[in-house]
Amino acid sequence: MPWACGKGDQVLKQLVVSLGRMAAASVAMIGLAVPMNATVLGTFNDRTAWSTSLTGVTTADFNETMASGTYQLYSNATGYTSGVLNFLGLSTLPNPSNPSSQTYELKRFDDGTAKWLVGPSWVNSSQDTRLVINLSNAATAFGIDIASSVAGISYQITVLSPSPEAFTVTSAPLAPATTFFGVRTDAAISQVVIRMVSSSSGHPVNGDESRFDNASTGFFSAATAPPSETPETSTIIYGATGIFLLAWTRRRRTRS
């Protein structure tokens, strides 16, 4: 039987049709609700604070057995892998016409006080010496202890999640003392790149080394995930259904 032709019924009919269209649009937009670029939710210089509310934390501590004062080289395109982390030490910029000219420098080193992953030593400002860390577990948090062969070196740390975000760690201490850098994001981190940069101490200079320990990844627990700003489809559908039932009840009463 056709809908009643009263003015009030026509308004309700239009409202129900509009809400139905909103519900359909919401269903279509569900796949677009995921952010395209990550948001950095915080950086930390304290490991305990960084690890609060994280789950699934894993750490590469480079403590495989080796004699004091010895080192193990990983100066190649494969680098060193520990668990979900792969480390590459890139010591020069390759010739654009010859990508194979890229050179590598990376080693594990036991200096008698601790075991380190030692990145490429500084050459000069024209060479992009850097430690590249690739993450294979889609972690949303990364942290690492940083030291130097001399006091006062600063570092630029670029986090890809998926777009690059750059941070600076100033005045890393002389090993075995370390400083901590940690970051949390709301999307998977695919790569972290660490570079020496100039500092007020006059370093780095040719031969300065970066040292790393306890590289960690983790995930936010569900309780700390930011709430969605997109209304749930069920909420819109329930609202439309409620309005329809009110209209149907009003129409039945009018007819009786």
Buried (B, 14 or more C-beta within 10 A) or exposed (E): EEEBEEEEBEEBBEBBEEBBEBBBEBEEEEEEEEEEEBEBBEBBEEBEEBBEBBEBBBBBBBEEEBEEEEBEEBBEEEBBBBEBBBBBBBBBBEEEEEEEEBBBBBBBBBBEEBBBBBBBBBBEEEBBBBBBBBBEBEBBBBBBBBBBBBBBBBBBBBBBBEEEBEEEBEBBBBBEEBBBBBBBBBBBBBBBBBBBBEBEBEBBBEEBBBBBBBBBBBBBEEEEEEEEEEEEBEEBBEBBBEBBEEBEEBBEEEEE
